[in-house]
Amino acid sequence: MVQKMPVWFPGAIYHVTCCCRWNETIFDEDADFITYLSLIESVRYQYPFYLHSYCLTRNHIHLLLETTHIPMKDVVETLNYEFLCYLQTKQVNFLPQVQANLIDSVDNFLIASKKIHLAPRKQNFPLKEYRWSSYQAFSSYTPNDHVVTSQVLTYFNQPKMDQYCRFVEAEVMEATNLWGDP
């Protein structure tokens, strides 16, 4: 269930994070990541939305999600319910804590995308090699059907992908400060 429900309106963009209590593992194996990504597509078919950036780590889910005509709460609750059903077949209990922050400016939109793509650094994974993030769709010409890169890239000059990568990686050494760490 979404714990903090910001105001909703068609076209609203949110940085949605999901984690388990006590930082328990959400994704144990590659099949879990693959299943979650396929559920994104299944839920998107039922409740249309745009996914601008995402990152799945062992114990967190980060989504930069834009709604169309369905409230974000419905999208996220359906996605989490479907994933819960999958995990229960593996005898795993998934009780997500969900937080959604309304993105109210271009700066916040870009910062949220950056934070999402820097999430693997919290677990010492190289950004460009991390498979369970949309960053590869921004950092190379690797297609990714789950994410729409055009809106994020709109705010960068040519070459757009290179400029976005510079924006994200410029603070890699200071990434911990994005999460409020000392």
C-alpha positions in Angstrom: 0.0 0.0 0.0 1.2 3.5 -0.8 1.9 5.1 2.6 2.3 8.7 1.5 -0.2 9.6 -1.2 0.5 12.9 -2.8 -2.1 14.7 -4.9 -3.0 13.0 -8.2 -4.0 14.5 -11.5 -3.6 13.2 -15.1 -0.1 13.7 -16.2 1.3 13.8 -12.7 4.9 12.4 -12.4 6.1 10.6 -9.2 9.3 9.2 -7.9 8.0 6.0 -6.4 10.2 3.9 -4.1 9.4 0.5 -2.6 11.3 -1.4 0.0 10.6 -4.0 2.5 10.6 -3.5 6.2 14.0 -4.0 7.8 15.6 -3.8 4.3 14.8 -7.4 3.5 15.7 -8.7 0.1 13.1 -8.2 -2.6 14.9 -9.8 -5.6 16.8 -13.0 -4.8 17.6 -14.1 -8.4 17.5 -12.9 -12.0 14.1 -14.5 -12.5 12.7 -12.1 -9.9 14.0 -9.0 -11.7 12.8 -10.4 -15.0 9.3 -11.1 -13.6 9.0 -7.6 -12.1 9.9 -6.0 -15.4 7.4 -8.2 -17.2 4.8 -7.2 -14.6 5.5 -3.6 -15.4 4.4 -4.2 -19.0 1.4 -6.3 -17.9 0.2 -3.5 -15.5 1.0 -0.8 -18.1 -1.4 -2.6 -20.5 -4.1 -2.5 -18.0 -3.4 1.0 -16.6 -1.4 3.1 -19.1 1.5 5.1 -17.7 4.9 6.3 -18.8 8.1 5.0 -17.1 10.8 7.6 -17.5 13.5 5.9 -15.3 13.7 2.8 -13.1 16.2 0.9 -11.0 15.6 -2.4 -9.2 18.2 -3.3 -6.6 18.2 -6.3 -4.2 16.1 -4.4 -1.6 14.6 -1.4 -3.4 12.5 -0.5 -6.3 12.7 3.0 -7.9 10.3 4.2 -10.5 9.9 7.6 -12.2 6.4 7.2 -13.3 4.0 9.5 -15.1 0.3 8.7 -15.0 -2.2 9.2 -17.8 -5.8 8.8 -16.6 -5.4 6.3 -13.8 -4.2 7.4 -10.3 -0.6 6.4 -9.5 -1.9 4.6 -6.3 -3.8 2.1 -8.5 -0.9 1.5 -10.8 1.6 0.9 -7.9 -0.8 -1.2 -5.8 -1.6 -3.4 -8.8 2.0 -3.8 -9.6 3.0 -4.7 -6.0 0.0 -7.1 -5.7 1.0 -9.0 -8.8 4.6 -9.2 -7.7 3.4 -10.3 -4.2 1.4 -13.2 -5.9 4.6 -14.2 -7.8 6.8 -14.1 -4.7 4.3 -16.1 -2.6 4.7 -19.0 -5.1 8.3 -19.0 -3.9 7.3 -18.8 -0.2 8.6 -15.2 0.0 6.6 -12.6 1.9 6.7 -9.2 0.3 5.2 -6.4 2.4 6.4 -3.3 0.6 6.7 0.1 2.1 5.9 2.5 -0.7 6.6 6.2 -0.8 5.6 8.5 -3.7 6.9 12.0 -4.2 5.2 14.3 -6.6 7.6 15.8 -9.1 6.7 19.5 -9.4 9.5 20.9 -11.5 11.9 20.1 -14.3 14.8 20.3 -11.8 13.1 17.7 -9.5 12.3 15.5 -12.5 16.0 15.4 -13.6 17.3 15.0 -10.0 14.9 12.1 -9.4 16.1 10.4 -12.6 19.7 11.0 -11.5 19.0 9.5 -8.0 17.3 6.5 -9.6 20.2 5.8 -11.9 22.8 6.3 -9.1 21.0 3.7 -6.8 23.3 0.8 -7.8 26.3 2.8 -6.5 24.8 2.4 -3.0 25.6 -1.3 -3.4 28.9 -0.7 -5.3 27.7 -1.7 -8.7 29.1 0.1 -11.8 26.3 2.2 -13.3 26.8 1.4 -17.0 27.0 -2.4 -16.3 24.1 -2.7 -13.9 21.4 -4.8 -15.8 18.3 -3.9 -13.7 18.3 -0.2 -14.4 17.1 2.0 -17.3 20.5 3.7 -17.3 21.8 1.6 -20.2 19.0 3.0 -22.3 20.5 6.5 -21.6 24.2 5.7 -21.6 24.3 3.6 -24.8 22.0 2.9 -27.7 20.7 -0.2 -26.0 16.9 -0.4 -26.6 14.8 -0.8 -23.4 11.1 -1.3 -24.0 10.3 -0.6 -20.4 11.3 3.0 -20.4 10.6 6.2 -22.4 13.9 8.2 -22.5 12.7 11.1 -24.7 11.3 13.3 -22.0 14.4 13.2 -19.8 16.6 13.7 -22.8 14.6 16.7 -24.0 16.4 18.8 -21.4 19.9 18.1 -22.7 21.8 19.5 -25.7 23.3 17.3 -28.4 24.6 14.7 -28.0 21.8 14.2 -25.6 22.8 10.8 -24.2 26.3 11.9 -23.5 25.1 15.1 -21.8 22.7 13.1 -19.6 25.5 10.7 -18.6 27.8 13.6 -17.7 24.9 15.0 -15.6 24.5 11.7 -13.7 28.1 10.7 -13.4 29.3 14.2 -12.5 28.4 13.5 -8.9 29.1 9.8 -8.7 31.8 10.5 -6.1 29.3 12.5 -4.1 26.4 10.1 -4.7 26.0 9.3 -1.0 25.1 12.9 -0.4 22.0 12.5 -2.5 20.6 10.1 0.2 21.6 12.4 3.0 24.6 10.3 4.2 27.5 12.2 5.8 
